Amino acid sequence: MRATIGKLGIAVAIAALVAACGGGGEPRLMHLRSTGGPDEFGILPTKPLQMPTNLSELPTPTPGGANLTDPTPVADATVALGGRPAGSTGAIPAADGALIAQASRHGTDASIRTQLAAEDLEYRRRHKPRLLERMFSINSYFDAYQPMALGQAAELERWRAAGAKTPGAPPPDDMK
């Protein structure tokens, strides 16, 4: 009996060590599982089909080639979301000039995205999930980033006290 319990204990200890040692790369705080359903962002509405005047003039199909019905899907999606398609002049519209000037009044840093990504990776390494959370793929994202969460009720009151017009807000969680 003791031998069986001892073997079981050793097996559990080995499993725990293997789970603790795994994932030496980037810490995963959010464990998402695919449901296997359709990706609603992968479905793009296409332009209406058109009948060509001469069917013999149609090009031969090429895998991965351009689609005659929707030749620029990425550029169309970019424009639909309010962006500028690649190849545009890149000039800032006159209507956005004041916004850009205000946002960049203290200067800009071209490497900010790289810097923030490195700082976030270091933060996630310091706040990586505990052993059982890693073993059972439990999400620890919200616990790790809780100190950075903005208190919406306190922020709303701060802005109201400063005299800013604020929209209505949902009641705090403890009042529901």
Secondary structure as the mmCIF struct_conf table of DSSP 4:
data_model
#
loop_
_struct_conf.conf_type_id
_struct_conf.id
_struct_conf.beg_label_comp_id
_struct_conf.beg_label_asym_id
_struct_conf.beg_label_seq_id
_struct_conf.end_label_comp_id
_struct_conf.end_label_asym_id
_struct_conf.end_label_seq_id
HELX_RH_AL_P HELX_RH_AL_P1 ARG A 2 CYS A 21
BEND BEND1 GLY A 22 GLY A 22
BEND BEND2 GLY A 25 GLU A 26
BEND BEND3 GLY A 36 GLY A 36
TURN_TY1_P TURN_TY1_P1 GLU A 40 GLY A 42
HELX_LH_PP_P HELX_LH_PP_P1 PRO A 45 LEU A 49
BEND BEND4 THR A 53 THR A 53
HELX_RH_3T_P HELX_RH_3T_P1 LEU A 55 GLU A 57
BEND BEND5 LEU A 58 LEU A 58
HELX_LH_PP_P HELX_LH_PP_P2 PRO A 59 PRO A 61
TURN_TY1_P TURN_TY1_P2 PRO A 63 GLY A 64
BEND BEND6 LEU A 68 THR A 69
BEND BEND7 PRO A 71 PRO A 71
HELX_RH_AL_P HELX_RH_AL_P2 PRO A 73 ALA A 80
TURN_TY1_P TURN_TY1_P3 LEU A 81 GLY A 82
TURN_TY1_P TURN_TY1_P4 ALA A 86 GLY A 87
BEND BEND8 SER A 88 SER A 88
HELX_LH_PP_P HELX_LH_PP_P3 ALA A 91 PRO A 93
HELX_RH_3T_P HELX_RH_3T_P2 ALA A 94 ASP A 96
HELX_RH_AL_P HELX_RH_AL_P3 GLY A 97 ALA A 103
TURN_TY1_P TURN_TY1_P5 SER A 104 HIS A 106
TURN_TY1_P TURN_TY1_P6 ALA A 110 SER A 111
HELX_RH_AL_P HELX_RH_AL_P4 ILE A 112 ARG A 126
TURN_TY1_P TURN_TY1_P7 HIS A 127 HIS A 127
HELX_LH_PP_P HELX_LH_PP_P4 LYS A 128 ARG A 130
HELX_RH_AL_P HELX_RH_AL_P5 LEU A 131 MET A 135
TURN_TY1_P TURN_TY1_P8 PHE A 136 SER A 137
HELX_RH_AL_P HELX_RH_AL_P6 TYR A 141 ALA A 144
TURN_TY1_P TURN_TY1_P9 TYR A 145 TYR A 145
HELX_RH_3T_P HELX_RH_3T_P3 GLN A 146 MET A 148
HELX_RH_AL_P HELX_RH_AL_P7 GLN A 152 ALA A 161
TURN_TY1_P TURN_TY1_P10 ALA A 162 GLY A 163
HELX_LH_PP_P HELX_LH_PP_P5 PRO A 170 PRO A 172
HELX_RH_3T_P HELX_RH_3T_P4 ASP A 173 MET A 175
#
